[in-house]
Every structure is written in structure tokens, then in C-alpha cells.
Amino acid sequence: MEKNHYRISDHIKFIIPSLIGVFLFMFPLKTDDGVTIPIALLAGIVQDALAGRLSAIMMVIIVLTAVFTLIAKMSGKDALQKTPFFQQLFYVSLFWTITRVIAAIFAVMVYFELGPSFIHGADTGKMLLDDLLHVLFAVFLFAGLFLPLLMNFGLLELVGTMMTKIMRPLFKLPGRASIDSLASWIGDGTIGILLTSKQYEEGNYTKREAAVIGTTFSIVSITFSLVIIGEVGLQHMFVPFYLTVLFAGFVAALIMPRIPPLSRKADRYIDPNSDGVSEEIPEGYNVFTYGYKKAIDRGRKETSFYQFIKEGLQNILDMWMGVAPVVMAFGLTALIIAENTPLFSWLGVPFIPVLEWMQVPSATAASETILIGFADMFLPAILASGIEEEITRFIIAALSVTQLIYMSEVGGLLLGSKVPVSFKDLVVIFLLRTLITLPVIILIAHLIF
């Protein structure tokens, strides 16, 4: 065994960056507003510092993305051959080119308040450009820069090896997926999706694994759950609420990978010739010692600070320019439909008899919130805040968090990322998650109230 050949510096190279990464992405900090993580705290500071300028900055980023994409499309794929990063960022399919152009038009209309008010209204365009995109700008800035600390110095190798025995039988996933879930859970679903997308691009997940992790394990953060439960006026019930969300999410995570569309995704890597990451433990090692050896071997490969910064900056650009236009185009379209048409009320009608049968008070009002969460996770909580019965508000808040797929953020992110899911997949997954978690939540709610 070669584990005696490591120098002290090799151990330090794995331990220090990984500890900094864990601290930044997963260490819970208590603040006046509740519990958060250092990355979110840094993001909050930047948001406050740039508060008056962030809408303009995001509008410019979205417009520049559209302009560069059009230039790349007209110049042809080979024009950016010398810079593969910019080639994959700007040379995209016709569908994504159109999406980016629409996003740019929307962003300009919202920022300058041009055109009909339903586009730049407080509950539609302004909500995205003046609120959500501010959060994404700041979170992506730090998450992108520091993501290599979690990914490149051996932490995924160590945790992945140790967690395989749990993740494989339960969720049919590699052990390293547990890091993605943890980063989402304590940090933000967006961070989980970024991690998953990068891991998939680097050949560590198959198409099926990336799709399962992105849609099932990029869970809603503790921070955002606090915001949701506060919106429905049940802050004092946060602990039972969050335990309910975790249990319902766990049930969905057991079932979803075993049924279509996720079970039908190919177990192939992005590089067809790759065999992925072996999960066998060689002779003479146990789970920990082998995980530690793999971690140190991975850490040793990182030799250049310049490379670390370059990768971090590329992550940031990738997120800003790859994701913000998708969130703007799809998120705003979904919000306009939700706010200005009775579509989601009609779609909720089939749920009325189910809710009545399960003895949920104000079943009709509750039914209108069930599918509107597909547009934006915050919408059900906003609609539910006017419902009198606490049990109904509790159920709606918990369901909106466990549904997971909403177009103004996670859905838009997934479509903008490399994770292999289509819009149709997202619709089906959203509906399945609703059908699986709703009865679980109602059952627990009846036990609590």
C-alpha cells in the first residue's frame, strides 16, 4: 500500500481547503434573521452594498449574454474554437438563443418599465429583476468562486466513498451525491444544482444520476423554508414544519428514482467512453482509509492558484450568463400566467374533492395554490397567507417546499444547466412529487393540529 508515501503538505492540501469549503457552504451561523451559512451571509453583504445598482447590473448581464450569443451564432461554431469555455457558453442551440433574446427584451422592458404593466408589475417582472435576480447575482458570485474548494481538493472523494453504502441501496445514487444534498439543504437549492451540473460535466455522474440528484436532492434551504413559514404566519411551528418537509422529501426521494421519467434516463456518462468513478474498496483498505487516500490523491492534482481563480471566475460567468436569462424568460412567463389568468385555479379543480375527502379546511382556496408553485415557490405561500385555518396554511407551505421544481429558480436553473432534463420532464416530476408528498403532509398535519 502506498499510503505511507504522502508528505505532510499532501495532507494539508486536502484538509485545509476542504475545511474552508465546508465552513463556507455548510456551517450554520446564527444571525438576527435566523440561521444562515457564510456564503449566504457574504451574498447578503454584497446585495446590501449594491442594492441600488443590482437590477441594472443584471439587466446588462442578460442583454450582453443575448448579444454575444447572437454574434457566436452568426459567426459559426469554429469562431470561438481557441476559447472552448466561451464556445460552450455562447454557442448554444437555436432554442436557447431565442430564449436568451426574449430574456434580454424582458429585462429591458422591466428595467425601463416599457410596455404593458403585467410584464413589469411588482408581482411579475419587478419581483424577478429587483428581488430574485439580486439574490442569484450575489449567491453565484461567491458560490462560483469557492465551489472548487468543495469539488477539487478531495472532499467529494472522502464523503463519496463513506456514503456509498447508504446512498446506493436507498436512492440508487453514488455516495458523493450526499454532498450536493447537504450543500442545498444548509445553503441553497441553486448551489446543489451547480454542484450536480459540474459533477455531471466532469464525468462523475451518469445522465440518470445527475437528473435524479438535480430534481430530487437539490432541496430547499433551511433559510428559504424560514421565509416560507414566516409568510404564512406560522414561524412558531418551524421545527414540526421542517421535520414534515424532510420526511415528505425523504419519501419522494425513495420513490422518484424508481419510476419514470427518472428511471428511464440512460445510465451513461457525458463521455460515452467513460466508466465513471469506481466504488469498489480495494484489499487492505476500509471505507475511511480508502476514501482518505482518494481524497489526498485528488488534492495533489491541484497545483496552481491561478487555475483555481480561473475556474472560479468561469463558474461565475457560467452561472450569471447561463442561468439568469433562463430564469428571466421562463420565470417571467410563468409568473405572468399565474398572476393574470385563471389557469392555475382551473388546474387545481381536480384536487378539491381529494382535499375535502382528506378533511382539509378551505379546500377550494387550497386547491388554487397546489399547482401554482410550478411558476414560483413563493406564490402558494402568498396566496395561502389569507386562509384562516392554520392547518391549511401549514399544508400549503410544506407542499410548496417539497414540490421542489419551480420555474422562476430551480426549474429555470435545471433547464439552463447541463443536467439532462427537459421541460416536459420537469412538469411530470413536479406533478409526481405533488401526488406523492401531499398525502404524507396532510397525514402529518392532522397528527400535529
Wavefront OBJ file of the C-alpha trace (Angstrom):
o trace
v 0.000 0.000 0.000
v 1.270 3.431 -0.949
v -0.357 5.390 1.796
v 2.960 5.913 3.602
v 4.401 7.914 0.707
v 2.384 11.056 1.367
v 4.099 14.182 2.628
v 2.653 16.415 5.356
v 1.933 19.019 2.660
v -0.287 16.485 0.820
v -2.449 16.026 3.918
v -2.648 19.798 4.479
v -3.592 20.342 0.836
v -6.653 18.146 1.256
v -7.640 19.147 4.801
v -7.340 22.975 4.782
v -9.191 23.830 1.516
v -11.869 21.196 2.254
v -12.443 22.577 5.760
v -12.711 26.116 4.373
v -15.217 24.819 1.763
v -17.298 23.030 4.407
v -17.259 26.153 6.579
v -18.342 28.454 3.729
v -21.089 26.217 2.312
v -22.358 24.201 5.273
v -21.542 25.820 8.617
v -24.743 27.186 10.183
v -24.351 30.734 11.526
v -26.871 32.362 13.826
v -27.843 35.905 12.795
v -30.625 38.332 13.705
v -32.677 36.909 10.820
v -32.249 33.268 11.882
v -29.814 30.596 10.693
v -27.721 31.027 7.562
v -24.374 29.973 6.048
v -21.253 32.101 5.412
v -21.787 32.089 1.607
v -25.330 33.438 2.067
v -24.042 35.984 4.591
v -21.393 37.231 2.125
v -24.039 37.318 -0.603
v -26.283 39.396 1.671
v -23.483 41.920 2.303
v -22.875 42.339 -1.450
v -26.622 42.649 -2.067
v -26.903 45.420 0.509
v -23.800 47.203 -0.807
v -25.022 47.153 -4.429
v -28.748 47.383 -3.642
v -29.499 50.337 -5.929
v -27.426 49.037 -8.830
v -28.111 45.304 -8.972
v -31.194 45.499 -11.209
v -29.185 47.486 -13.777
v -26.224 45.077 -13.474
v -28.463 42.016 -14.028
v -30.203 43.691 -16.971
v -26.803 44.421 -18.568
v -25.601 40.830 -17.957
v -28.759 39.394 -19.584
v -28.542 41.796 -22.571
v -24.796 41.107 -23.087
v -25.479 37.358 -22.965
v -28.047 37.722 -25.763
v -25.717 39.931 -27.848
v -22.704 37.582 -27.521
v -24.936 34.563 -28.212
v -26.241 36.150 -31.430
v -22.686 37.071 -32.510
v -21.491 33.492 -31.783
v -24.482 32.032 -33.669
v -23.806 34.209 -36.726
v -20.030 33.622 -36.673
v -20.429 29.825 -36.506
v -19.093 27.290 -34.040
v -15.454 27.470 -35.140
v -15.095 31.206 -34.460
v -14.596 30.545 -30.737
v -12.524 27.385 -31.152
v -9.486 28.853 -29.357
v -11.558 29.512 -26.214
v -13.612 26.339 -25.530
v -15.145 27.933 -22.421
v -16.688 30.833 -24.365
v -17.609 28.484 -27.189
v -19.774 26.327 -24.914
v -21.130 29.404 -23.088
v -22.257 31.379 -26.141
v -22.594 28.887 -28.996
v -25.911 27.298 -27.979
v -28.841 25.719 -29.840
v -31.459 27.834 -31.641
v -33.961 27.253 -28.805
v -31.591 28.690 -26.173
v -30.558 31.539 -28.487
v -34.230 32.579 -28.797
v -34.708 32.151 -25.021
v -31.769 34.488 -24.335
v -33.070 37.118 -26.777
v -36.546 37.004 -25.190
v -34.930 37.279 -21.737
v -32.995 40.390 -22.880
v -36.179 42.007 -24.230
v -37.998 41.193 -20.970
v -35.129 42.552 -18.852
v -35.051 45.872 -20.749
v -38.866 46.200 -20.581
v -38.905 45.509 -16.830
v -35.970 47.787 -16.019
v -37.257 50.769 -18.007
v -40.934 49.925 -17.301
v -41.783 49.725 -21.003
v -44.861 48.029 -22.451
v -47.815 46.519 -20.584
v -47.761 46.618 -16.773
v -48.278 42.854 -16.462
v -44.688 42.449 -17.707
v -43.006 44.931 -15.339
v -45.519 44.777 -12.467
v -44.476 44.389 -8.821
v -45.644 40.728 -8.741
v -44.104 39.733 -12.090
v -41.077 41.386 -13.726
v -40.116 43.579 -10.767
v -40.241 40.581 -8.435
v -37.692 38.794 -10.645
v -35.387 41.668 -11.609
v -35.493 43.613 -8.336
v -35.526 40.653 -5.974
v -34.754 37.104 -7.125
v -32.034 38.063 -9.616
v -30.329 40.165 -6.925
v -30.109 37.034 -4.784
v -28.817 34.935 -7.701
v -26.175 37.551 -8.611
v -24.746 37.593 -5.103
v -25.041 33.861 -4.354
v -23.472 32.923 -7.715
v -20.625 35.380 -7.159
v -19.397 33.589 -4.025
v -20.693 30.085 -4.732
v -18.980 30.119 -8.134
v -15.703 31.422 -6.775
v -15.495 28.999 -3.843
v -17.156 25.924 -5.382
v -13.719 24.472 -6.307
v -12.941 24.197 -2.552
v -15.702 21.588 -2.243
v -15.023 19.909 -5.561
v -11.305 19.881 -6.290
v -9.414 19.073 -3.096
v -10.712 15.607 -2.183
v -13.797 16.237 -0.025
v -16.162 14.617 -2.553
v -13.859 11.593 -2.791
v -13.780 11.068 1.001
v -17.502 11.630 1.679
v -18.479 9.808 -1.502
v -16.593 6.651 -0.527
v -18.016 6.697 3.006
v -21.640 7.366 1.975
v -21.903 4.839 -0.877
v -23.248 2.096 1.407
v -26.216 4.358 2.297
v -26.887 6.247 -0.951
v -26.724 3.248 -3.327
v -29.348 0.949 -1.765
v -31.717 3.735 -0.685
v -31.593 6.166 -3.602
v -29.617 4.316 -6.329
v -27.012 7.103 -6.268
v -23.260 7.408 -5.707
v -22.103 8.446 -2.239
v -20.795 11.827 -3.410
v -24.407 12.887 -4.085
v -24.754 13.342 -0.324
v -22.541 16.475 -0.532
v -24.870 18.031 -3.133
v -27.876 17.463 -0.891
v -26.112 18.834 2.158
v -24.988 21.975 0.341
v -28.580 22.527 -0.851
v -30.109 21.775 2.498
v -27.951 24.136 4.511
v -27.105 26.556 1.711
v -29.445 26.797 -1.230
v -31.006 24.578 -3.892
v -29.181 26.628 -6.521
v -25.812 25.619 -5.032
v -26.837 21.937 -5.156
v -27.775 22.201 -8.829
v -24.500 23.955 -9.705
v -22.560 21.214 -7.925
v -24.571 18.500 -9.673
v -24.150 20.091 -13.093
v -20.373 20.466 -12.639
v -20.055 16.870 -11.355
v -22.007 15.609 -14.382
v -19.829 17.637 -16.801
v -16.699 16.191 -15.186
v -17.936 12.629 -15.705
v -18.718 11.753 -12.077
v -22.464 11.196 -12.580
v -24.394 9.386 -15.298
v -27.305 11.129 -17.044
v -29.750 9.333 -14.750
v -27.833 10.156 -11.578
v -27.490 13.843 -12.496
v -31.211 14.066 -13.316
v -32.216 12.337 -10.060
v -29.921 14.482 -7.898
v -30.869 17.744 -9.613
v -34.616 17.159 -9.297
v -34.772 15.238 -6.004
v -31.861 16.297 -3.832
v -31.352 19.984 -4.621
v -33.597 20.604 -1.679
v -34.892 23.895 -0.384
v -32.572 25.504 2.130
v -33.368 25.963 5.788
v -33.117 29.708 5.186
v -35.785 29.766 2.472
v -38.029 27.448 4.465
v -37.922 30.029 7.263
v -39.095 32.683 4.786
v -41.981 30.476 3.581
v -43.246 29.559 7.064
v -42.978 33.236 8.063
v -45.095 34.273 5.062
v -47.986 32.050 6.248
v -47.642 33.350 9.821
v -46.552 30.076 11.473
v -42.964 30.925 12.499
v -43.583 29.371 15.924
v -44.092 25.982 14.209
v -40.818 25.929 12.281
v -39.450 22.715 13.831
v -42.515 20.484 13.162
v -42.866 22.178 9.753
v -39.275 21.437 8.735
v -39.410 17.861 10.057
v -42.582 17.354 7.989
v -40.821 18.706 4.893
v -37.810 16.419 5.464
v -39.954 13.324 5.962
v -42.140 14.012 2.899
v -38.992 14.768 0.870
v -37.399 11.512 2.035
v -40.464 9.513 0.912
v -40.336 11.237 -2.502
v -36.582 10.570 -2.764
v -37.175 6.837 -2.209
v -39.895 6.626 -4.885
v -38.905 9.120 -7.624
v -35.655 7.447 -8.854
v -37.565 4.155 -9.237
v -40.337 5.451 -11.547
v -40.349 7.224 -14.950
v -39.247 9.719 -16.162
v -36.143 9.477 -13.913
v -35.832 5.680 -14.037
v -35.776 5.854 -17.846
v -32.765 8.167 -18.077
v -29.699 6.459 -19.545
v -27.021 5.263 -17.124
v -24.393 6.748 -19.435
v -21.751 9.359 -18.718
v -21.359 12.610 -20.660
v -18.281 10.998 -22.273
v -19.640 7.729 -23.770
v -16.246 6.012 -23.276
v -16.047 6.806 -19.559
v -16.632 4.171 -16.890
v -17.202 6.828 -14.222
v -15.942 6.601 -10.675
v -15.317 3.102 -9.289
v -16.941 2.389 -5.925
v -15.001 -0.792 -5.122
v -12.894 -0.811 -1.923
v -9.514 -2.483 -2.667
v -7.883 -5.133 -0.464
v -6.217 -3.782 2.677
v -8.405 -0.667 2.959
v -11.589 0.113 4.827
v -14.162 2.693 3.744
v -12.437 5.562 5.592
v -8.800 4.811 4.723
v -9.602 4.288 1.038
v -11.751 7.443 0.936
v -8.914 9.377 2.577
v -6.360 8.008 0.089
v -8.576 9.040 -2.857
v -9.079 12.472 -1.282
v -5.339 13.083 -0.954
v -4.683 11.850 -4.497
v -7.298 14.336 -5.764
v -5.904 17.213 -3.689
v -2.393 16.604 -5.032
v -3.599 17.331 -8.575
v -4.363 20.955 -7.648
v -1.082 22.775 -8.143
v -1.942 26.219 -9.465
v -3.610 29.106 -7.612
v -4.130 30.817 -10.986
v -6.064 27.754 -12.190
v -8.218 27.827 -9.031
v -9.137 31.503 -9.560
v -9.675 30.980 -13.304
v -12.055 28.076 -12.660
v -13.898 30.117 -10.029
v -14.344 33.086 -12.399
v -15.507 30.759 -15.191
v -18.061 29.258 -12.788
v -19.387 32.749 -12.018
v -19.728 33.713 -15.697
v -21.267 30.329 -16.479
v -23.899 30.864 -13.782
v -24.636 34.515 -14.472
v -24.844 34.214 -18.254
v -26.093 30.645 -18.475
v -28.758 30.857 -15.801
v -30.035 34.441 -15.364
v -31.574 34.657 -18.893
v -33.367 31.320 -18.409
v -34.784 32.417 -15.067
v -35.892 35.726 -16.627
v -37.539 34.174 -19.700
v -39.246 31.145 -18.122
v -39.827 32.635 -14.680
v -41.497 35.788 -16.012
v -43.685 33.842 -18.459
v -44.863 31.540 -15.648
v -45.499 34.475 -13.290
v -47.500 36.381 -15.935
v -49.695 33.302 -16.492
v -50.098 32.762 -12.734
v -50.958 36.384 -11.953
v -53.167 37.261 -14.927
v -55.058 34.123 -15.939
v -57.244 31.637 -14.070
v -55.109 28.762 -15.453
v -53.803 27.577 -12.080
v -57.274 27.828 -10.478
v -58.652 25.608 -13.239
v -55.764 23.186 -12.847
v -56.478 22.992 -9.108
v -60.117 21.945 -9.548
v -59.413 18.163 -9.626
v -57.747 18.472 -6.204
v -60.851 19.886 -4.477
v -62.604 16.504 -3.880
v -59.289 14.955 -2.772
v -58.675 17.741 -0.237
v -62.266 17.558 1.005
v -62.016 13.785 1.380
v -58.785 14.232 3.370
v -60.624 16.758 5.565
v -58.552 19.820 4.689
v -60.447 23.013 5.631
v -60.931 25.694 2.903
v -60.356 23.014 0.244
v -61.263 25.290 -2.700
v -58.858 28.056 -1.665
v -56.158 25.447 -1.003
v -56.672 23.785 -4.404
v -55.771 27.015 -6.226
v -52.320 27.005 -4.607
v -51.394 23.395 -5.380
v -50.074 23.770 -8.926
v -49.208 27.470 -8.905
v -45.974 26.530 -7.128
v -44.693 25.377 -10.533
v -44.364 29.057 -11.518
v -42.689 30.189 -8.305
v -42.326 28.543 -4.912
v -43.289 31.709 -3.105
v -46.697 32.081 -4.808
v -48.541 29.337 -2.805
v -47.404 30.917 0.478
v -48.515 34.389 -0.675
v -51.963 33.046 -1.653
v -52.236 30.914 1.494
v -51.458 33.793 3.868
v -55.109 34.886 3.576
v -56.558 31.473 4.535
v -57.979 31.383 8.042
v -57.229 27.819 9.186
v -53.688 27.198 10.426
v -53.696 23.541 9.339
v -54.411 24.543 5.714
v -51.670 27.191 5.707
v -49.277 24.610 7.184
v -50.122 22.043 4.474
v -49.742 24.564 1.624
v -46.406 25.874 2.967
v -44.986 22.361 3.419
v -46.200 21.236 -0.022
v -44.702 24.283 -1.772
v -41.293 23.395 -0.299
v -41.417 19.659 -1.107
v -42.627 20.176 -4.707
v -39.103 21.487 -5.402
v -39.480 22.251 -9.119
v -40.451 25.862 -9.757
v -39.699 27.720 -12.952
v -38.584 31.055 -11.512
v -35.495 29.431 -9.984
v -34.808 25.678 -9.711
v -36.691 24.780 -12.918
v -35.026 27.579 -14.847
v -31.655 26.623 -13.377
v -32.050 22.963 -14.341
v -33.009 23.882 -17.911
v -30.083 26.306 -18.117
v -27.606 23.798 -16.677
v -26.099 20.709 -18.295
v -28.318 18.382 -16.204
v -30.187 16.225 -18.768
v -33.842 17.110 -18.074
v -36.385 18.632 -20.448
v -39.279 20.984 -19.710
v -41.683 18.035 -20.113
v -39.656 16.041 -17.555
v -39.932 18.911 -15.085
v -43.723 19.119 -15.465
v -44.113 15.365 -14.880
v -41.670 15.355 -11.930
v -43.474 18.322 -10.350
v -46.854 16.554 -10.619
v -45.472 13.263 -9.287
v -43.818 14.995 -6.331
v -47.126 16.741 -5.597
v -49.070 13.457 -5.675
v -46.512 11.646 -3.506
v -45.895 14.316 -0.849
v -49.415 15.810 -0.477
v -50.991 12.795 1.333
v -47.895 12.454 3.568
v -48.055 16.139 4.571
v -51.835 16.097 5.185
v -51.471 12.980 7.364
v -48.742 14.578 9.498
v -50.695 17.869 9.670
v -53.716 16.019 11.097
v -51.430 14.494 13.745
v -49.966 17.880 14.696
v -53.144 20.018 14.729
l 1 2 3 4 5 6 7 8 9 10 11 12 13 14 15 16 17 18 19 20 21 22 23 24 25 26 27 28 29 30 31 32 33 34 35 36 37 38 39 40 41 42 43 44 45 46 47 48 49 50 51 52 53 54 55 56 57 58 59 60 61 62 63 64 65 66 67 68 69 70 71 72 73 74 75 76 77 78 79 80 81 82 83 84 85 86 87 88 89 90 91 92 93 94 95 96 97 98 99 100 101 102 103 104 105 106 107 108 109 110 111 112 113 114 115 116 117 118 119 120 121 122 123 124 125 126 127 128 129 130 131 132 133 134 135 136 137 138 139 140 141 142 143 144 145 146 147 148 149 150 151 152 153 154 155 156 157 158 159 160 161 162 163 164 165 166 167 168 169 170 171 172 173 174 175 176 177 178 179 180 181 182 183 184 185 186 187 188 189 190 191 192 193 194 195 196 197 198 199 200 201 202 203 204 205 206 207 208 209 210 211 212 213 214 215 216 217 218 219 220 221 222 223 224 225 226 227 228 229 230 231 232 233 234 235 236 237 238 239 240 241 242 243 244 245 246 247 248 249 250 251 252 253 254 255 256 257 258 259 260 261 262 263 264 265 266 267 268 269 270 271 272 273 274 275 276 277 278 279 280 281 282 283 284 285 286 287 288 289 290 291 292 293 294 295 296 297 298 299 300 301 302 303 304 305 306 307 308 309 310 311 312 313 314 315 316 317 318 319 320 321 322 323 324 325 326 327 328 329 330 331 332 333 334 335 336 337 338 339 340 341 342 343 344 345 346 347 348 349 350 351 352 353 354 355 356 357 358 359 360 361 362 363 364 365 366 367 368 369 370 371 372 373 374 375 376 377 378 379 380 381 382 383 384 385 386 387 388 389 390 391 392 393 394 395 396 397 398 399 400 401 402 403 404 405 406 407 408 409 410 411 412 413 414 415 416 417 418 419 420 421 422 423 424 425 426 427 428 429 430 431 432 433 434 435 436 437 438 439 440 441 442 443 444 445 446 447 448 449
